[in-house]
């Protein structure tokens, strides 16, 4: 870890989904990006939907993702803090990654000062005036009783069920995910509403929407940032203490 180095942000890897490129190939690209940044990284924020599906049984974790998990473990051993925000596809990440790798698992929006600037950090699902169906699904998947019942399902069947709902979620948002129109963006609305009560946030940083964008909010100072994804955009955020930038990883 470089003392006083850069802060890196990334989201929506959706590993496990063979979307526009096989998941294994995208995982190798992500690991090569982590190789590139680790020497000057002061911290890494993974902002949700790192996995397309995930559930931790008492003695079983999902198969795969060893390249990524091994790289993250290596970064932690070098002293780089890693913050893992659960998304709507991997909200059932519990203690495994914390215990095995040492990542900090975060499941709610967090306000945090980073290098002298105030950040609001969240995956972004369920924030703002989202459709009722989305709220209902999030509430159901967050329910402790339903989680307990799901844990009674054999992992072979459980994984197939998770894949089904992951694909269903992606298809239901296909049109909305292709364009950024500020007046229709739930996360822009959420950020603007938040500023009415707390005008001291410099950066709102989200994943979830898959569209890389830095949007100046109505106070003329705060910015709403969506990090994009690693399915088609391969974009990430970098903050050096002075400026927040979105960059594209070229491979």
C-alpha positions as YAML, in Angstrom:
chain: A
units: angstrom
residues:
- id: 1
  name: UNK
  ca: [0.00, 0.00, 0.00]
- id: 2
  name: UNK
  ca: [1.28, 3.46, -0.91]
- id: 3
  name: UNK
  ca: [1.06, 5.93, 1.96]
- id: 4
  name: UNK
  ca: [-1.31, 8.68, 0.87]
- id: 5
  name: UNK
  ca: [-2.12, 6.78, -2.33]
- id: 6
  name: UNK
  ca: [-5.27, 6.79, -4.40]
- id: 7
  name: UNK
  ca: [-8.71, 5.55, -3.37]
- id: 8
  name: UNK
  ca: [-10.26, 3.18, -5.91]
- id: 9
  name: UNK
  ca: [-13.94, 2.36, -6.46]
- id: 10
  name: UNK
  ca: [-15.51, -0.32, -8.64]
- id: 11
  name: UNK
  ca: [-18.85, -2.11, -8.85]
- id: 12
  name: UNK
  ca: [-21.03, -4.49, -10.80]
- id: 13
  name: UNK
  ca: [-18.58, -7.17, -11.84]
- id: 14
  name: UNK
  ca: [-21.49, -9.65, -11.90]
- id: 15
  name: UNK
  ca: [-19.11, -12.58, -11.82]
- id: 16
  name: UNK
  ca: [-20.92, -15.82, -12.49]
- id: 17
  name: UNK
  ca: [-22.88, -14.31, -15.36]
- id: 18
  name: UNK
  ca: [-21.65, -15.00, -18.89]
- id: 19
  name: UNK
  ca: [-23.13, -11.79, -20.24]
- id: 20
  name: UNK
  ca: [-21.20, -10.18, -23.12]
- id: 21
  name: UNK
  ca: [-18.06, -12.12, -22.20]
- id: 22
  name: UNK
  ca: [-17.55, -15.35, -20.23]
- id: 23
  name: UNK
  ca: [-17.32, -14.71, -16.51]
- id: 24
  name: UNK
  ca: [-13.91, -16.39, -16.26]
- id: 25
  name: UNK
  ca: [-12.48, -14.07, -18.91]
- id: 26
  name: UNK
  ca: [-13.86, -10.99, -17.17]
- id: 27
  name: UNK
  ca: [-12.49, -12.24, -13.85]
- id: 28
  name: UNK
  ca: [-8.99, -12.39, -15.36]
- id: 29
  name: UNK
  ca: [-9.37, -8.81, -16.62]
- id: 30
  name: UNK
  ca: [-10.52, -7.62, -13.19]
- id: 31
  name: UNK
  ca: [-7.55, -9.31, -11.52]
- id: 32
  name: UNK
  ca: [-5.17, -7.71, -14.03]
- id: 33
  name: UNK
  ca: [-6.67, -4.32, -13.13]
- id: 34
  name: UNK
  ca: [-6.15, -5.04, -9.43]
- id: 35
  name: UNK
  ca: [-2.54, -5.99, -10.19]
- id: 36
  name: UNK
  ca: [-2.10, -2.59, -11.83]
- id: 37
  name: UNK
  ca: [-3.57, -0.47, -9.04]
- id: 38
  name: UNK
  ca: [-2.38, -2.25, -5.89]
- id: 39
  name: UNK
  ca: [0.98, -0.46, -5.65]
- id: 40
  name: UNK
  ca: [-0.62, 2.98, -5.24]
- id: 41
  name: UNK
  ca: [-3.93, 1.98, -3.65]
- id: 42
  name: UNK
  ca: [-4.65, 3.44, -0.21]
- id: 43
  name: UNK
  ca: [-8.04, 1.68, -0.14]
- id: 44
  name: UNK
  ca: [-10.43, -0.23, -2.40]
- id: 45
  name: UNK
  ca: [-14.21, 0.17, -2.32]
- id: 46
  name: UNK
  ca: [-16.21, -2.58, -4.02]
- id: 47
  name: UNK
  ca: [-19.66, -1.07, -4.41]
- id: 48
  name: UNK
  ca: [-21.89, -4.08, -4.86]
- id: 49
  name: UNK
  ca: [-22.99, -6.76, -7.32]
- id: 50
  name: UNK
  ca: [-19.46, -8.11, -7.42]
- id: 51
  name: UNK
  ca: [-21.11, -11.51, -7.80]
- id: 52
  name: UNK
  ca: [-24.18, -12.16, -9.92]
- id: 53
  name: UNK
  ca: [-25.47, -14.49, -7.21]
- id: 54
  name: UNK
  ca: [-24.21, -15.46, -3.76]
- id: 55
  name: UNK
  ca: [-25.46, -17.26, -0.71]
- id: 56
  name: UNK
  ca: [-23.48, -18.47, 2.29]
- id: 57
  name: UNK
  ca: [-24.70, -21.69, 3.78]
- id: 58
  name: UNK
  ca: [-23.35, -22.69, 7.20]
- id: 59
  name: UNK
  ca: [-20.61, -24.84, 5.66]
- id: 60
  name: UNK
  ca: [-20.79, -23.96, 1.95]
- id: 61
  name: UNK
  ca: [-19.84, -20.89, -0.10]
- id: 62
  name: UNK
  ca: [-20.51, -20.56, -3.86]
- id: 63
  name: UNK
  ca: [-18.10, -22.36, -6.15]
- id: 64
  name: UNK
  ca: [-15.67, -20.32, -8.23]
- id: 65
  name: UNK
  ca: [-14.25, -16.78, -8.08]
- id: 66
  name: UNK
  ca: [-10.91, -18.06, -6.73]
- id: 67
  name: UNK
  ca: [-8.78, -15.76, -8.90]
- id: 68
  name: UNK
  ca: [-10.56, -12.69, -7.59]
- id: 69
  name: UNK
  ca: [-10.76, -13.83, -3.97]
- id: 70
  name: UNK
  ca: [-7.09, -14.81, -3.99]
- id: 71
  name: UNK
  ca: [-6.10, -11.41, -5.35]
- id: 72
  name: UNK
  ca: [-8.21, -9.56, -2.79]
- id: 73
  name: UNK
  ca: [-6.65, -11.66, -0.01]
- id: 74
  name: UNK
  ca: [-3.21, -10.74, -1.31]
- id: 75
  name: UNK
  ca: [-4.11, -7.04, -1.26]
- id: 76
  name: UNK
  ca: [-5.37, -7.32, 2.31]
- id: 77
  name: UNK
  ca: [-2.10, -8.98, 3.34]
- id: 78
  name: UNK
  ca: [-0.31, -5.93, 1.97]
- id: 79
  name: UNK
  ca: [-2.40, -3.77, 4.30]
- id: 80
  name: UNK
  ca: [-4.85, -2.33, 1.77]
- id: 81
  name: UNK
  ca: [-8.30, -1.83, 3.35]
- id: 82
  name: UNK
  ca: [-11.12, -3.31, 1.26]
- id: 83
  name: UNK
  ca: [-14.74, -2.28, 1.78]
- id: 84
  name: UNK
  ca: [-17.39, -4.56, 0.29]
- id: 85
  name: UNK
  ca: [-20.87, -3.06, -0.14]
- id: 86
  name: UNK
  ca: [-23.53, -5.68, -0.74]
- id: 87
  name: UNK
  ca: [-25.71, -5.17, -3.81]
- id: 88
  name: UNK
  ca: [-29.06, -6.56, -4.85]
- id: 89
  name: UNK
  ca: [-27.35, -9.55, -6.49]
- id: 90
  name: UNK
  ca: [-25.02, -10.35, -3.60]
- id: 91
  name: UNK
  ca: [-26.94, -9.09, -0.56]
- id: 92
  name: UNK
  ca: [-26.51, -12.54, 0.99]
- id: 93
  name: UNK
  ca: [-22.81, -11.98, 1.60]
- id: 94
  name: UNK
  ca: [-22.47, -12.36, 5.38]
- id: 95
  name: UNK
  ca: [-19.29, -13.27, 7.28]
- id: 96
  name: UNK
  ca: [-17.31, -15.53, 4.93]
- id: 97
  name: UNK
  ca: [-15.39, -12.78, 3.09]
- id: 98
  name: UNK
  ca: [-14.82, -10.89, 6.32]
- id: 99
  name: UNK
  ca: [-13.50, -13.94, 8.13]
- id: 100
  name: UNK
  ca: [-11.46, -15.42, 5.28]
- id: 101
  name: UNK
  ca: [-10.07, -12.25, 3.64]
- id: 102
  name: UNK
  ca: [-10.58, -9.44, 6.13]
- id: 103
  name: UNK
  ca: [-12.84, -7.26, 4.03]
- id: 104
  name: UNK
  ca: [-15.30, -4.96, 5.76]
- id: 105
  name: UNK
  ca: [-18.86, -5.88, 4.74]
- id: 106
  name: UNK
  ca: [-21.34, -2.99, 4.53]
- id: 107
  name: UNK
  ca: [-25.03, -3.40, 3.75]
- id: 108
  name: UNK
  ca: [-26.41, 0.15, 4.17]
- id: 109
  name: UNK
  ca: [-25.55, 3.63, 2.85]
- id: 110
  name: UNK
  ca: [-22.59, 5.13, 4.68]
- id: 111
  name: UNK
  ca: [-21.48, 8.76, 5.05]
- id: 112
  name: UNK
  ca: [-17.72, 8.89, 5.36]
- id: 113
  name: UNK
  ca: [-14.90, 11.42, 5.16]
- id: 114
  name: UNK
  ca: [-12.20, 10.34, 2.71]
- id: 115
  name: UNK
  ca: [-9.09, 12.49, 2.24]
- id: 116
  name: UNK
  ca: [-10.93, 15.53, 3.58]
- id: 117
  name: UNK
  ca: [-14.07, 15.16, 1.41]
- id: 118
  name: UNK
  ca: [-17.49, 13.92, 2.48]
- id: 119
  name: UNK
  ca: [-18.79, 10.87, 0.64]
- id: 120
  name: UNK
  ca: [-22.11, 9.08, 0.70]
- id: 121
  name: UNK
  ca: [-21.46, 5.51, -0.40]
- id: 122
  name: UNK
  ca: [-23.99, 2.84, -1.32]
- id: 123
  name: UNK
  ca: [-24.69, 0.24, -3.95]
- id: 124
  name: UNK
  ca: [-27.84, 2.16, -4.86]
- id: 125
  name: UNK
  ca: [-30.60, -0.44, -5.00]
- id: 126
  name: UNK
  ca: [-33.77, 0.56, -3.18]
- id: 127
  name: UNK
  ca: [-32.77, 4.23, -2.87]
- id: 128
  name: UNK
  ca: [-35.03, 6.98, -4.15]
- id: 129
  name: UNK
  ca: [-38.46, 6.54, -5.69]
- id: 130
  name: UNK
  ca: [-37.92, 3.10, -7.17]
- id: 131
  name: UNK
  ca: [-40.81, 0.94, -8.45]
- id: 132
  name: UNK
  ca: [-42.85, -0.94, -5.86]
- id: 133
  name: UNK
  ca: [-41.83, -4.29, -7.32]
- id: 134
  name: UNK
  ca: [-38.15, -3.53, -6.72]
- id: 135
  name: UNK
  ca: [-38.85, -2.49, -3.13]
- id: 136
  name: UNK
  ca: [-40.88, -5.64, -2.55]
- id: 137
  name: UNK
  ca: [-38.16, -7.91, -3.89]
- id: 138
  name: UNK
  ca: [-35.47, -6.20, -1.79]
- id: 139
  name: UNK
  ca: [-37.64, -6.49, 1.33]
- id: 140
  name: UNK
  ca: [-38.24, -10.18, 0.65]
- id: 141
  name: UNK
  ca: [-34.58, -10.99, 0.06]
- id: 142
  name: UNK
  ca: [-33.59, -9.03, 3.19]
- id: 143
  name: UNK
  ca: [-36.06, -10.91, 5.38]
- id: 144
  name: UNK
  ca: [-34.25, -13.02, 7.98]
- id: 145
  name: UNK
  ca: [-36.97, -15.67, 8.05]
- id: 146
  name: UNK
  ca: [-36.84, -16.12, 4.27]
- id: 147
  name: UNK
  ca: [-33.04, -16.28, 4.43]
- id: 148
  name: UNK
  ca: [-33.30, -19.03, 7.05]
- id: 149
  name: UNK
  ca: [-35.78, -20.94, 4.90]
- id: 150
  name: UNK
  ca: [-33.59, -20.57, 1.81]
- id: 151
  name: UNK
  ca: [-30.63, -21.97, 3.76]
- id: 152
  name: UNK
  ca: [-32.64, -25.20, 4.17]
- id: 153
  name: UNK
  ca: [-32.58, -25.71, 0.38]
- id: 154
  name: UNK
  ca: [-29.80, -27.92, -0.97]
- id: 155
  name: UNK
  ca: [-27.04, -25.74, -2.53]
- id: 156
  name: UNK
  ca: [-27.43, -27.38, -5.96]
- id: 157
  name: UNK
  ca: [-31.05, -26.23, -6.12]
- id: 158
  name: UNK
  ca: [-30.35, -22.96, -4.31]
- id: 159
  name: UNK
  ca: [-27.77, -21.86, -6.91]
- id: 160
  name: UNK
  ca: [-30.23, -22.56, -9.74]
- id: 161
  name: UNK
  ca: [-32.88, -20.46, -7.98]
- id: 162
  name: UNK
  ca: [-30.42, -17.60, -7.49]
- id: 163
  name: UNK
  ca: [-29.42, -17.71, -11.17]
- id: 164
  name: UNK
  ca: [-33.09, -17.54, -12.16]
- id: 165
  name: UNK
  ca: [-33.78, -14.43, -10.06]
- id: 166
  name: UNK
  ca: [-30.52, -12.77, -11.17]
- id: 167
  name: UNK
  ca: [-31.48, -13.17, -14.83]
- id: 168
  name: UNK
  ca: [-35.03, -12.00, -14.09]
- id: 169
  name: UNK
  ca: [-33.74, -8.83, -12.40]
- id: 170
  name: UNK
  ca: [-31.43, -8.04, -15.32]
- id: 171
  name: UNK
  ca: [-34.17, -8.50, -17.93]
- id: 172
  name: UNK
  ca: [-36.67, -6.38, -15.99]
- id: 173
  name: UNK
  ca: [-34.34, -3.35, -16.08]
- id: 174
  name: UNK
  ca: [-32.93, -3.73, -19.58]
- id: 175
  name: UNK
  ca: [-34.46, -0.61, -21.16]
- id: 176
  name: UNK
  ca: [-33.86, 1.60, -18.14]
- id: 177
  name: UNK
  ca: [-30.24, 0.53, -17.85]
- id: 178
  name: UNK
  ca: [-29.34, 1.70, -21.35]
- id: 179
  name: UNK
  ca: [-29.80, 5.47, -20.92]
- id: 180
  name: UNK
  ca: [-29.06, 8.13, -18.31]
- id: 181
  name: UNK
  ca: [-31.74, 10.82, -18.08]
- id: 182
  name: UNK
  ca: [-31.10, 12.88, -14.94]
- id: 183
  name: UNK
  ca: [-34.74, 13.80, -14.35]
- id: 184
  name: UNK
  ca: [-35.72, 10.11, -14.35]
- id: 185
  name: UNK
  ca: [-32.82, 8.79, -12.31]
- id: 186
  name: UNK
  ca: [-33.78, 7.41, -8.90]
- id: 187
  name: UNK
  ca: [-30.29, 7.96, -7.54]
- id: 188
  name: UNK
  ca: [-30.16, 11.57, -8.72]
- id: 189
  name: UNK
  ca: [-33.48, 12.14, -6.95]
- id: 190
  name: UNK
  ca: [-32.20, 10.43, -3.82]
- id: 191
  name: UNK
  ca: [-29.04, 12.57, -3.84]
- id: 192
  name: UNK
  ca: [-30.98, 15.79, -4.35]
- id: 193
  name: UNK
  ca: [-33.37, 14.90, -1.51]
- id: 194
  name: UNK
  ca: [-30.47, 14.06, 0.77]
- id: 195
  name: UNK
  ca: [-28.87, 17.44, 0.11]
- id: 196
  name: UNK
  ca: [-32.03, 19.19, 1.34]
- id: 197
  name: UNK
  ca: [-31.23, 17.92, 4.83]
- id: 198
  name: UNK
  ca: [-27.44, 17.68, 4.61]
- id: 199
  name: UNK
  ca: [-25.72, 19.96, 2.12]
- id: 200
  name: UNK
  ca: [-22.28, 18.83, 3.21]
- id: 201
  name: UNK
  ca: [-21.81, 15.85, 0.87]
- id: 202
  name: UNK
  ca: [-19.21, 16.31, -1.84]
- id: 203
  name: UNK
  ca: [-19.64, 13.00, -3.65]
- id: 204
  name: UNK
  ca: [-22.48, 10.49, -3.85]
- id: 205
  name: UNK
  ca: [-20.93, 7.27, -5.17]
- id: 206
  name: UNK
  ca: [-23.13, 4.41, -6.36]
- id: 207
  name: UNK
  ca: [-23.05, 1.27, -8.44]
- id: 208
  name: UNK
  ca: [-26.20, -0.56, -9.56]
- id: 209
  name: UNK
  ca: [-27.08, 1.44, -12.68]
- id: 210
  name: UNK
  ca: [-24.22, 0.20, -14.92]
- id: 211
  name: UNK
  ca: [-23.96, 3.62, -16.61]
- id: 212
  name: UNK
  ca: [-20.65, 5.43, -15.93]
- id: 213
  name: UNK
  ca: [-21.46, 9.07, -15.23]
- id: 214
  name: UNK
  ca: [-20.46, 12.03, -13.09]
- id: 215
  name: UNK
  ca: [-23.49, 14.30, -12.68]
- id: 216
  name: UNK
  ca: [-23.34, 17.77, -11.11]
- id: 217
  name: UNK
  ca: [-26.19, 18.25, -8.67]
- id: 218
  name: UNK
  ca: [-28.39, 21.31, -8.30]
- id: 219
  name: UNK
  ca: [-26.30, 22.98, -5.58]
- id: 220
  name: UNK
  ca: [-23.55, 23.39, -8.17]
- id: 221
  name: UNK
  ca: [-20.94, 21.66, -6.03]
- id: 222
  name: UNK
  ca: [-21.94, 18.10, -5.09]
- id: 223
  name: UNK
  ca: [-21.63, 15.31, -7.64]
- id: 224
  name: UNK
  ca: [-23.57, 12.07, -8.11]
- id: 225
  name: UNK
  ca: [-21.33, 9.36, -9.51]
- id: 226
  name: UNK
  ca: [-22.27, 6.03, -10.97]
- id: 227
  name: UNK
  ca: [-19.28, 3.75, -11.46]
- id: 228
  name: UNK
  ca: [-20.56, 1.81, -14.46]
- id: 229
  name: UNK
  ca: [-19.90, -1.92, -14.74]
- id: 230
  name: UNK
  ca: [-17.43, -4.61, -15.76]
- id: 231
  name: UNK
  ca: [-19.73, -6.29, -18.25]
- id: 232
  name: UNK
  ca: [-19.44, -3.80, -21.10]
- id: 233
  name: UNK
  ca: [-17.88, -0.58, -19.72]
- id: 234
  name: UNK
  ca: [-14.95, -1.76, -17.54]
- id: 235
  name: UNK
  ca: [-14.94, 1.55, -15.67]
- id: 236
  name: UNK
  ca: [-13.84, 2.49, -12.17]
- id: 237
  name: UNK
  ca: [-13.50, 5.52, -9.94]
- id: 238
  name: UNK
  ca: [-10.30, 7.01, -8.62]
- id: 239
  name: UNK
  ca: [-9.98, 9.75, -5.98]
- id: 240
  name: UNK
  ca: [-6.63, 11.35, -5.24]
- id: 241
  name: UNK
  ca: [-7.82, 13.79, -2.58]
- id: 242
  name: UNK
  ca: [-8.45, 16.60, -5.03]
- id: 243
  name: UNK
  ca: [-10.56, 15.19, -7.86]
- id: 244
  name: UNK
  ca: [-12.81, 12.21, -8.45]
- id: 245
  name: UNK
  ca: [-12.40, 10.73, -11.92]
- id: 246
  name: UNK
  ca: [-13.97, 7.87, -13.83]
- id: 247
  name: UNK
  ca: [-11.53, 5.88, -15.93]
- id: 248
  name: UNK
  ca: [-11.86, 2.95, -18.30]
- id: 249
  name: UNK
  ca: [-9.56, -0.02, -17.96]
- id: 250
  name: UNK
  ca: [-7.94, -0.79, -21.29]
- id: 251
  name: UNK
  ca: [-6.95, -4.41, -21.74]
...
